[in-house]
Amino acid sequence: MERGGEGGEDRPAAGMTFLAIGFLALSAAAALGAGAHLIVLEHARIVVALWFLSAGMAFAMLLLLTRRTRVAASAVLAALGGVSLAEIVLALAGMPRGAPATAFALGVAMAAYFANAYIGEILADCPPGTAARRARWSALPVALGATALAIALPFAGLVDSGDTARLTIVSLAAELCLTLLFVAGALPITLTLWNYSERFIAETNRRRERRMRRAYRASMVSVPRWGMSISGIALVFAVLAFFSAGPSVTAGDTGRFLLVQVLVTFVISLVAGAWLTAAWRETVAIVLSAIFLQLLVVAFASRAPTGGVVFPGGAFAAIPISFLAVLVVARHARYLRADGDESQIARLKGIEEELNPVVYATAAAIGALLLWPFVDIATLLLLVLGAMLAVVVTPAFATTIETLLPRRRSVEELYSRR
């Protein structure tokens, strides 16, 4: 039997099929329109070539994650369609271009998680329409959290910015919002167009089981002794990063800018963590990880040849993508706790099940950013470290906090048998 095939009760409704085809057509038309605008009006053929190569590398990474050509192509097209439509709207409105490569990279990472969530629902024997709705509401909250941080970080520097810089930041916000709209709205519906055979389901289950076995060692951070060890190592690196960035931190305007960035990150990570995890220990771990990532950014920037630059351009892409990975793993652990798993077991399973999506989503984002001139080696290192932060350091922080401040349990919880 083929899911979504002819004659089956799992076939998506005609209205949903029409909507999915419409989204695909709109995404393709927006991408072609933006490309034509660059070639004809701006004579920027090299930029179009860079977009084509970036989309191709992102597609290759998503294909490794999903092993489904149409799914990977739909994910890339959803992210590209949102960015392209934003560029067309901004050009018509006479607004400056924001940071389309950053929006595309974040959109590709979000699309990877949406596609992975949809395939997971298909493996759980959900009809396509139900799978699309569940995948959307599973991945949408983490995408909103990452998008909020991606918008807030540039806006934090508006006080000392000129009119052109402010318009550019507004354009970036428009690009991010339209990309999120396309990925969250169009992609889950578009994925219902494709058939998922029993052979594909069996092969995907076997592949996921192999990947989970390989991820077992990383999941050991949920064990107290390993979690506390990793937390101690992370604390040492955080202190080194802080003192390495000492001149930048103490500088007048730079210090104020950094303080605003840290406060913005603290507020958004606190709100997102409390909303997505509903557990204060995990929320504190998310906040610590986000601030740790900020310190790494400042440390890298302080070692740059220019010096004194707190947030290089690539960091505005690396931080939200890394934060997205942190939220994905934490959110999945919450679902497992809701199903009855202990918090330690939920973290262990969460790492095993989400390690590979995080790796491939980060690789897809790196592929989307790799060729652009504003991306340097520090940006790529931040993305790699962000993936490690999501699957190793943040769960280790949560394990350490729970070990030092254990949860209160009743006698029934301690000695009752399931």
Secondary structure, 3 states (H helix, E strand, C coil): CEECCCCCCCCCCHHHHHHHHHHHHHHHHHHHHHHHHHHHHCCCHHHHHHHHHHHHHHHHHHHHHHCCHHHHHHHHHHHHHHHHHHHHHHHHHCCCCCCHHHHHHHHHHHHHHHHHHHHHHHHCCCCHHHHHHHHHHHHHHHHHHHHHHHHHHHHCCCCCCCHHHHHHHHHHHHHHHHHHHHHHHHHHHHHHHCCEEHHHHHHHHHHHHHHHHHCCCHHHHHCHHHHHHHHHHHHHHHHHHHHHCHHHHHCHHHHHHHHHHHHHHHHHHHHHHHHHHCCHHHHHHHHHHHHHHHHHHHHHHHCCCCCCCCCCCCHHHHHHHHHHHHHHHHHHHHHHHHCCCCHHHHHHHHHHHHHHHHHHHHHHHHHHHCCCCCCCHHHHHHHHHHHHHHHHHHHHHHHHHHHHCCCCCCHHHHHCCC
